[in-house]
Protein backbone atom coordinates (compact mmCIF):
# COMPACT_ATOMS: atom_id res chain seq x y z
CA UNK A 1 0.00 0.00 0.00
CA UNK A 2 1.02 3.61 -0.43
CA UNK A 3 2.92 5.25 2.43
CA UNK A 4 0.60 8.22 2.39
CA UNK A 5 -2.31 5.93 3.11
CA UNK A 6 -0.45 4.01 5.84
CA UNK A 7 0.89 7.07 7.59
CA UNK A 8 3.00 10.19 7.48
CA UNK A 9 6.73 9.78 7.06
CA UNK A 10 8.84 12.00 9.29
CA UNK A 11 11.23 14.11 7.17
CA UNK A 12 13.82 14.05 10.00
CA UNK A 13 14.12 10.42 11.08
CA UNK A 14 12.04 8.57 8.47
CA UNK A 15 9.64 7.14 11.02
CA UNK A 16 6.14 6.33 9.70
CA UNK A 17 3.56 7.96 11.94
CA UNK A 18 -0.23 7.47 12.08
CA UNK A 19 -2.35 9.77 9.87
CA UNK A 20 -3.82 11.67 12.82
CA UNK A 21 -0.40 12.41 14.35
CA UNK A 22 0.96 15.97 14.31
CA UNK A 23 4.39 15.27 15.78
CA UNK A 24 6.78 12.39 15.12
CA UNK A 25 6.46 9.70 17.80
CA UNK A 26 10.19 9.00 17.45
CA UNK A 27 11.95 12.36 17.32
CA UNK A 28 9.15 14.80 18.16
CA UNK A 29 9.52 16.90 15.02
CA UNK A 30 6.44 18.50 13.55
CA UNK A 31 5.02 16.46 10.71
CA UNK A 32 3.97 17.95 7.34
CA UNK A 33 0.24 18.50 6.80
CA UNK A 34 -1.40 15.83 4.68
CA UNK A 35 -4.93 14.77 3.89
CA UNK A 36 -6.24 12.02 6.09
CA UNK A 37 -7.73 10.01 3.26
CA UNK A 38 -9.06 10.19 -0.28
CA UNK A 39 -12.51 11.26 0.98
CA UNK A 40 -11.03 14.51 2.25
CA UNK A 41 -9.51 15.16 -1.17
CA UNK A 42 -12.88 14.63 -2.81
CA UNK A 43 -14.67 16.87 -0.30
CA UNK A 44 -12.12 19.64 -0.89
CA UNK A 45 -12.69 19.44 -4.63
CA UNK A 46 -16.44 19.66 -4.09
CA UNK A 47 -16.02 22.64 -1.77
CA UNK A 48 -13.85 24.40 -4.34
CA UNK A 49 -16.47 23.86 -7.01
CA UNK A 50 -19.21 25.17 -4.71
CA UNK A 51 -17.12 28.24 -3.90
CA UNK A 52 -16.45 28.89 -7.59
CA UNK A 53 -20.14 28.57 -8.47
CA UNK A 54 -21.10 30.88 -5.59
CA UNK A 55 -18.61 33.53 -6.73
CA UNK A 56 -19.90 33.32 -10.32
CA UNK A 57 -23.50 33.73 -9.14
CA UNK A 58 -22.59 36.73 -6.96
CA UNK A 59 -20.75 38.39 -9.85
CA UNK A 60 -23.72 37.73 -12.14
CA UNK A 61 -26.18 39.29 -9.67
CA UNK A 62 -23.91 42.31 -9.18
CA UNK A 63 -23.50 42.82 -12.92
CA UNK A 64 -27.28 42.63 -13.42
CA UNK A 65 -27.90 45.14 -10.63
CA UNK A 66 -25.29 47.53 -12.08
CA UNK A 67 -26.82 47.31 -15.57
CA UNK A 68 -30.33 47.87 -14.17
CA UNK A 69 -29.09 50.81 -12.08
CA UNK A 70 -27.49 52.44 -15.14
CA UNK A 71 -30.66 51.99 -17.17
CA UNK A 72 -32.83 53.34 -14.34
CA UNK A 73 -30.54 56.33 -13.84
CA UNK A 74 -30.50 57.16 -17.53
CA UNK A 75 -34.26 56.74 -17.88
CA UNK A 76 -34.92 58.90 -14.84
CA UNK A 77 -33.16 61.75 -16.66
CA UNK A 78 -34.04 61.38 -20.32
CA UNK A 79 -36.60 58.59 -20.43
CA UNK A 80 -39.61 60.72 -19.60
CA UNK A 81 -42.61 61.33 -21.82
CA UNK A 82 -44.20 64.59 -22.92
CA UNK A 83 -47.97 64.78 -23.43
CA UNK A 84 -48.98 67.89 -25.39
CA UNK A 85 -52.63 68.85 -25.13
CA UNK A 86 -54.97 71.72 -25.95
CA UNK A 87 -57.80 72.43 -23.52
CA UNK A 88 -60.80 74.10 -25.17
CA UNK A 89 -63.36 75.93 -23.02
CA UNK A 90 -66.84 76.65 -24.38
CA UNK A 91 -70.03 78.27 -23.12
CA UNK A 92 -73.59 76.88 -23.26
CA UNK A 93 -73.90 77.80 -26.94
CA UNK A 94 -70.78 75.75 -27.78
CA UNK A 95 -68.87 78.91 -28.55
CA UNK A 96 -65.16 78.70 -27.77
CA UNK A 97 -64.21 81.14 -25.04
CA UNK A 98 -60.46 80.45 -24.89
CA UNK A 99 -57.87 77.69 -25.17
CA UNK A 100 -54.98 76.61 -23.01
CA UNK A 101 -51.92 74.72 -24.24
CA UNK A 102 -50.44 72.40 -21.65
CA UNK A 103 -47.47 70.04 -21.69
CA UNK A 104 -47.45 67.22 -19.14
CA UNK A 105 -44.09 65.69 -18.26
CA UNK A 106 -44.47 62.06 -17.20
CA UNK A 107 -41.54 60.91 -15.10
CA UNK A 108 -40.61 57.21 -15.39
CA UNK A 109 -40.64 54.81 -12.42
CA UNK A 110 -42.86 57.04 -10.33
CA UNK A 111 -46.29 56.40 -8.89
CA UNK A 112 -47.45 59.99 -9.21
CA UNK A 113 -47.40 61.15 -12.79
CA UNK A 114 -47.89 64.63 -14.24
CA UNK A 115 -46.15 66.34 -11.35
CA UNK A 116 -44.52 68.71 -13.83
CA UNK A 117 -46.89 70.73 -16.03
CA UNK A 118 -46.23 73.86 -18.09
CA UNK A 119 -48.62 76.22 -19.88
CA UNK A 120 -47.70 77.80 -23.22
CA UNK A 121 -49.24 80.70 -25.13
CA UNK A 122 -49.68 78.99 -28.51
CA UNK A 123 -49.61 75.64 -30.26
CA UNK A 124 -46.51 76.58 -32.25
CA UNK A 125 -44.64 77.37 -29.04
CA UNK A 126 -45.78 74.07 -27.54
CA UNK A 127 -44.88 72.00 -30.63
CA UNK A 128 -41.16 72.85 -30.40
CA UNK A 129 -40.82 71.70 -26.79
CA UNK A 130 -38.42 68.82 -26.09
CA UNK A 131 -37.62 67.23 -22.74
CA UNK A 132 -34.45 69.30 -22.35
CA UNK A 133 -36.30 72.52 -23.18
CA UNK A 134 -39.12 71.54 -20.85
CA UNK A 135 -36.73 70.98 -17.94
CA UNK A 136 -34.98 74.31 -18.61
CA UNK A 137 -38.25 76.27 -18.77
CA UNK A 138 -39.64 74.49 -15.71
CA UNK A 139 -36.53 75.43 -13.75
CA UNK A 140 -36.29 79.07 -14.87
CA UNK A 141 -39.93 80.13 -15.37
CA UNK A 142 -42.13 79.31 -12.37
CA UNK A 143 -44.89 81.57 -13.79
CA UNK A 144 -45.62 78.90 -16.39
CA UNK A 145 -46.09 76.16 -13.79
CA UNK A 146 -49.47 74.49 -13.52
CA UNK A 147 -50.04 72.64 -10.26
CA UNK A 148 -51.78 69.29 -10.16
CA UNK A 149 -53.38 68.04 -6.94
CA UNK A 150 -54.98 64.65 -6.38
CA UNK A 151 -58.45 64.48 -4.84
CA UNK A 152 -60.53 61.52 -3.75
CA UNK A 153 -62.32 61.03 -7.08
CA UNK A 154 -60.24 63.14 -9.40
CA UNK A 155 -57.78 65.99 -9.56
CA UNK A 156 -57.44 69.78 -9.58
CA UNK A 157 -55.42 71.85 -12.04
CA UNK A 158 -54.34 75.24 -10.69
CA UNK A 159 -53.05 77.84 -13.15
CA UNK A 160 -50.69 80.75 -12.40
CA UNK A 161 -53.43 83.32 -13.23
CA UNK A 162 -55.67 81.98 -10.45
CA UNK A 163 -57.90 79.86 -12.66
CA UNK A 164 -58.54 76.34 -11.39
CA UNK A 165 -60.47 73.32 -12.58
CA UNK A 166 -61.59 70.20 -10.78
CA UNK A 167 -61.92 66.99 -12.75
CA UNK A 168 -63.43 63.60 -12.19
CA UNK A 169 -61.34 60.63 -13.23
CA UNK A 170 -62.61 58.58 -16.14
CA UNK A 171 -63.25 54.87 -16.12
CA UNK A 172 -60.24 54.42 -18.40
CA UNK A 173 -57.71 55.25 -15.70
CA UNK A 174 -56.63 57.72 -13.10
CA UNK A 175 -54.34 59.71 -15.39
CA UNK A 176 -56.32 59.41 -18.61
CA UNK A 177 -56.76 63.16 -19.08
CA UNK A 178 -58.35 62.74 -22.51
CA UNK A 179 -61.47 61.25 -20.91
CA UNK A 180 -61.63 63.35 -17.78
CA UNK A 181 -64.88 65.17 -17.03
CA UNK A 182 -64.69 68.67 -15.63
CA UNK A 183 -67.11 69.17 -12.76
CA UNK A 184 -66.02 72.52 -11.26
CA UNK A 185 -64.42 75.66 -12.67
CA UNK A 186 -64.05 79.10 -11.11
CA UNK A 187 -64.96 80.60 -14.48
CA UNK A 188 -68.82 80.72 -14.56
CA UNK A 189 -68.86 81.11 -18.34
CA UNK A 190 -67.38 77.64 -18.95
CA UNK A 191 -69.96 74.94 -19.61
CA UNK A 192 -68.26 72.56 -22.06
CA UNK A 193 -64.71 71.31 -21.96
CA UNK A 194 -62.80 69.57 -24.77
CA UNK A 195 -59.26 68.22 -25.14
CA UNK A 196 -57.07 67.74 -28.20
CA UNK A 197 -53.90 65.65 -28.04
CA UNK A 198 -50.91 66.33 -30.27
Long-range contacts (C-beta under 8 A, 24 or more apart in sequence): 4-34, 5-37, 8-32, 8-34, 72-109, 75-108, 75-109, 76-107, 76-108, 76-109, 78-131, 79-108, 80-105, 80-106, 80-107, 80-108, 80-131, 81-105, 81-106, 81-108, 82-106, 82-129, 82-130, 82-131, 82-134, 83-114, 83-177, 83-197, 84-126, 84-127, 84-129, 84-197, 84-198, 85-177, 85-178, 85-195, 85-196, 85-197, 85-198, 86-123, 86-195, 86-196, 86-198, 87-193, 87-194, 87-195, 88-193, 88-194, 88-195, 88-196, 89-185, 89-187, 89-189, 89-190, 89-192, 89-193, 90-190, 90-191, 90-192, 90-193, 90-194, 91-189, 91-190, 91-191, 91-192, 92-191, 92-192, 94-192, 97-187, 97-189, 97-190, 100-159, 101-125, 101-126, 102-146, 103-129, 103-134, 104-177, 105-131, 105-134, 105-135, 105-138, 112-150, 113-175, 114-148, 114-175, 114-177, 115-148, 117-145, 117-146, 117-147, 117-148, 117-157, 118-144, 118-145, 118-146, 119-144, 119-145, 119-146, 119-159, 119-160, 120-144, 123-198, 126-198, 127-198, 154-180, 154-183, 155-180, 162-186, 163-187, 165-193
